[in-house]
Amino acid sequence: MSQTAAVSSPATAGTQKGRAGGLLLTIILVGQFLAILNVNIVNVAIPTIESDLHSSGAGLQLIAAGYTIVYAVLLITGARVGDLFGYRNAFLGGLTVFTIATLGAGLAPSTTWLVAARLLQGAGAAMMLPQVMTLIQRNYRGAARGRALGLWSLVISGGVVIGQALGGVLLGLGLGWRILFLALAPIGLLLLAVGARVLPTDAGGGRAGLDPGGLVSLAAAVLLFVGPLVLGRDLGWPVWGWVAMGLSVVMFVVFVRIERWVTARGRRPLVDARVLRAPGMRPGLVTQLFGPATWGAFLFTSALHLQGDLHLTPLSSGMMLVPCALAYAAVGLAWPRLPARLQRPLVPVGFVVAAPSYLGLGFFASGGVAYAVTSALIGAGLGVLVAVTTMATEHVDSAYASDASGALLTVMQLGQVIGISTVGTLFISLQSRTDGSASLLSSIAMAALAVVAGLGSLFLVRRRAA
């Protein structure tokens, strides 16, 4: 979600007044909510999909993470599309692709079809979501803009945590896993019909290019790393997988060099190196990588554990995570109301709460109230993530605000992919055992990732103090 509009001038048409302003905001935020919802809504249906489509472990991970992989890699490029061709066109175009892919996912006859639809969903989301911030910045001013941005932030955090619980509720209707997608497609069609009439027209024509070299090298680095992790277990961990993961490091170095080359020639790279040198950005990136990695891993493995090991229904599995979602949302809503002097030091405290809570999952793997309470503590601890982007970007020059926000949000999505592909692979590899080692070792891995995120947040806080 690269906030390209962070440095754009607002439109002169004060659309923040009257019904048109409210309808505009509703359309773009509901579109954003649908896209964020799809990051995790499918997790609770993984066991059902496995049974229905006879999916392999690799297939299940691609169904869960494929959406986020494409979404993360194309996120900043999606913002550039808005600059070049108009924010209205990019939003509606992305929403069209997303809606068609959602319908395709609901009708998928095989795992391959479903994975392809999820990848296409991710591409549509990557084109649509960056335009939301832009449209808010261009069409709202003053207090109206502040309220709109507050709702924008709430939709991002709320969509992430509500997805899996809502998935459980929909599956509880007894209509199968396809309802998760088929119920959303009509909403997308309605947004397209109304959005075509309400969204303001803009000319586009921005001068920032798409940086194809940076896009291809970053995509290659991500896929070379994630692909072997997802496919390796089913293929017996072949040598080519280890070679590919080594090459991912090489491709990341290539990506960095390409970005420097683009910058040196006066063009705009995907990520400007000057952004990364800003105080707070590097620890912020560490926190945004490893914190969401624990979240992605938790939501993926919890669905497999609650339904596969404890034999809960999809509805009961989703309801088990409701306390987690509520705690996350409560912290996010309460955060802006806390005194400013308390906000920064409380961020590392969140990970102090989350890390031992992840460990607790391994000891309360039998479910019940203890498991639900532990998941609520995880949600409360990770609720501090809502403050990380603001803290990390507060020293970034306004000319590079969109690059900084885009980098942090891209890393956040990649973190979820890494969590699913690493901890998810560990869990699936051990799930056949009856000694509980899958839950225990996975909880230890998630706790370790939370500790790394906590250390990043500690340096982030200390950076400001210095």
C-alpha positions, -999 to +999 in steps of 0.1 A: +000+000+000+024+026-012+009+060-001+018+078-033-006+106-024+012+115+007+029+143-013+001+150-037-019+182-036-055+179-025-082+184-051-100+217-050-134+201-052-142+197-014-158+163-018-155+159+019-189+177+022-222+161+016-233+127+007-209+123-022-180+126+001-193+099+024-202+076-005-168+080-020-151+071+013-174+041+017-166+027-017-129+029-014-127+017+022-151-013+015-129-022-015-098-020+008-116-041+034-124-068+009-087-070-002-073-070+033-099-096+044-087-120+017-053-122+033-065-145+060-102-154+054-092-186+036-070-199+064-100-213+084-111-232+053-077-249+046-087-283+061-120-283+042-102-273+009-077-301+015-104-326+018-125-313-011-097-307-037-072-332-023-046-305-020-010-312-010+007-294+018+025-272-008-009-265-025-024-254+008+004-230+015+002-215-020-036-211-015-029-192+017+002-173+008+000-169-030-023-140-027+000-122-003+031-129-024+018-113-055+001-085-035+034-077-017+056-078-048+033-056-069+022-031-042+046-003-050+042-008-087+004-006-082+009+029-068+029+039-099+001+027-122-022+052-104+003+079-110+006+071-147-030+062-157-051+079-130-061+069-095-098+063-104-088+041-134-063+021-113-088+016-084-116+004-107-093-016-128-078-034-098-113-039-083-124-055-116-095-079-117-100-087-080-137-093-084-133-116-114-106-136-096-127-139-065-155-154-086-130-177-102-117-188-068-153-196-057-158-218-088-124-234-088-125-271-097-090-279-087-061-268-065-042-254-095-072-233-105-077-220-070-040-211-067-041-192-100-072-173-089-056-164-056-025-150-075-048-130-098-067-117-067-034-105-053-025-086-085-059-069-085-055-059-048-020-045-055-034-023-082-065-012-061-052-006-026-025+020-032-051+043-047-072+044-015-048+067+004-043+088-027-080+093-032-084+103+005-055+128+003-068+144-029-105+146-019-106+154+018-092+182+039-088+192+075-108+173+101-125+153+074-092+140+061-081+131+097-113+111+102-109+094+068-073+084+076-084+071+109-109+049+093-083+039+067-060+027+094-088+009+112-098-010+081-063-022+075-058-036+110-094-047+114-095-066+080-064-086+090-078-098+123-114-102+113-107-123+082-102-157+098-131-152+124-155-141+096-144-171+075-154-194+104-188-177+106-194-181+068-183-217+068-207-223+097-236-217+073-229-251+059-224-240+023-188-251+020-156-232+015-166-217-018-190-193+000-159-174+013-154-162-023-188-163-038-202-141-010-177-114-018-180-113-056-214-095-056-200-069-032-172-062-057-197-059-085-218-034-065-187-013-057-178-013-094-212-001-104-214+027-078-177+036-080-179+042-118-204+070-110-189+084-078-151+083-081-137+116-093-119+116-126-082+125-127-057+128-155-028+107-143+003+113-164+028+112-135+064+111-145+075+083-122+082+051-142+074+016-133+110+005-127+106-029-144+142-040-135+135-034-098+102-052-100+115-083-118+146-086-095+125-082-063+099-107-075+127-132-084+143-128-049+110-134-031+100-163-053+134-180-051+132-179-014+095-187-007+091-213-035+115-239-022+101-235+014+065-241+002+073-269-023+104-285-005+086-308+019+064-325-007+094-329-031+118-343-004+139-311-001+157-314-034+191-298-040+177-273-064+156-258-036+186-250-015+204-236-046+173-214-053+173-200-017+210-192-021+202-174-054+175-154-037+202-136-017+220-129-050+189-116-066+183-093-036+218-079-041+209-074-078+178-056-067+197-032-045+222-025-073+194-019-098+177+006-074+210+025-070+215+026-107+180+039-113+185+066-086+219+076-100+202+083-134+176+106-119+147+082-122+125+069-094+133+034-081+108+012-063+126+019-030+149+049-027+180+042-007+176+076+010+145+063+026+163+034+042+189+058+057+163+078+076+164+074+114+140+047+125+134+031+091+157+001+095+144-010+129+109-003+117+115-026+087+127-053+111+097-050+133+073-049+103+089-081+089+090-103+119+059-091+138+035-099+109+055-131+103+043-144+136+008-133+128+007-151+094+022-183+109-003-182+139-034-179+117-023-205+093-012-231+118-041-225+142-067-234+115-048-267+108-045-275+145-080-266+157-097-284+129-072-311+120-059-321+155-088-310+177-115-318+152-134-285+157-159-274+131-148-244+109-173-222+128-159-233+162-124-228+149-132-193+138-149-185+170-119-196+190-100-167+174-126-141+181-110-130+214-077-125+195-094-103+169-113-083+196-081-078+216-062-066+185-089-042+175-093-029+211-056-020+213-057-004+179-087+017+187-074+027+221-039+035+209-045+071+196-062+080+229-032+071+250-009+099+262+019+106+237+045+100+264+033+064+268+028+053+232+065+048+223+076+028+253+045+006+251+054-007+217+082-031+229+059-041+258+035-055+232+060-080+220+069-088+256+033-099+260+031-117+226+063-138+228+054-158+259+018-160+247+030-178+216+049-202+238+017-207+257+000-220+226+022-251+228+012-258+264-025-251+259-027-270+226-057-289+238-079-259+232-106-245+255-106-213+275-069-213+281-062-214+243-087-186+237-072-164+264-037-170+251-048-160+216-064-129+231-030-120+247-013-125+213-039-101+197-034-075+224+004-077+221+005-074+183-020-046+184+010-022+189+019-028+152-006-001+143+020+025+156+051+011+139+046+027+105+041+062+119+071+059+142+094+046+115+085+073+090+084+103+112+119+114+102+115+106+065+115+137+042+079+143+029+091+139-007+098+103+001+069+096+024+051+073-002+083+053-007+087+048+030+051+038+037+052+015+006+084-002+018+071-008+053+037-022+041+054-044+015+077-058+041+047-064+064+030-085+037+063-104+029+066-111+066+033-129+066+044-149+036+076-159+053+057-168+085+034-191+066+061-207+044+086-213+073+065-221+104+037-235+083+061-260+067+074-269+101+039-275+114+028-296+084+060-317+086+053-326+122+015-328+122+013-365+116+030-371+150+008-377+180+032-362+207+021-326+202+055-316+188+040-298+158+022-273+181+050-270+206+079-265+181+057-241+160+049-221+191+086-218+199+094-207+164+067-180+166+079-168+200+114-165+186+102-144+157+083-122+182+115-117+202+133-105+170+104-081+163+105-069+198+142-061+195+135-041+164+109-021+182+133-015+210+158+000+187+130+020+170+120+035+204+156+042+214+163+059+180+138+087+189+151+090+224+186+095+211 
